[in-house]
Amino acid sequence: FHHTQPNIYNLQKLVEVTHYNMDKRPRLIFAELWVTVADHLTATALHSNPALAMYAVDSFRQLSIQYLKRDELEVFEFQKRFLKPLETVM
């Protein structure tokens, strides 16, 4: 059968797994994972379906808040890299 509304279950799970890995993985490993997740969230945030796009933007917001709570040494630029995909969405 055909859904008129997209199923966001997989997107929800992607965000949950990303959130979990954010706190459990070393920053260098998470940074590699984030490249793939950010690409997917960016494409979804630019989707023609407004409900799906807003869900992706809200996911970016939630993950960003969580990530920015982490302390970071001045020599690292992980926070800057984390937020970079939002420039594309904005």
N, C-alpha and C positions, 0 to 999 in steps of 0.2 A: 504494500500500500504506500501511498505518497503523503508525506507530511508537508503542510504549508508552512509550518514553523520549524526551523532547524533544531536538531537535537543537540543540546549543549553539554551533554553528559561527558563526552570525551574532553571538551575544553575545561570543564570543571575538574576532572581528574588530572589533567596536565597542570593546572594551577596548583592543586593540592600537592602533587609530587614535587613541583618546583619549590613550593613553600617549605616542604619537608627537607629537601636537599640543600636549601639555602643555609640552614642551620647545621646540617650534618656533614657537609662536604667542605674540604679546604677551598679557599677562595679561588685558587687557580683552576681547580676541577670544576667548581660551580661556574666560573667565567666561561669555560668551554661549553657547558650545558646551556648556559644562558643565551649564547649565540643562536642556537637552534630554537629555543623556546621564544625568544624575542622576535625572531623572524616569523614564526607562526602567529604570535599575538599581533604583530604589526599587520600582517595580511588580513587577519580576522577583524582587527579594528578598522580597516579600510573596506570591509565588506559592504555590499549594497543593502543588506538587511540591517536596518537600524537597531533592532533588538540585539542581534548578534554582535554588531560593532560596539554597542554600548557595554555589553558584557565583557568584551575584550578590553576596552578602555578601563572599566572598573577593575578588572583583573590586574592590569598594569598598575593602577593606583594602589591596590592592596599590596601587591608584591613590592612596589617601590617604597611604600611606608615601612614595611617590614625590613627591607634591605638597608634603608637609610638609618635605621635604629642601631645598626652594627657600627662599632667603633672602627675607624680606619686610620692607619698611619698616613702622614702627609705624603710620603713617597709613593704611595699606591694611588691608583686612579680607578679602582673598581667601581666606585659609586658613579663616577662620571660615565664610565662605559656602560653601566647598568641602565642609566637614564637616556643614553644616546638614541635608542629606538623610538622614544617618545617624540623626538624632533620630527621624525618622519610622519608620525600620526598627527601631530599638531599642524 
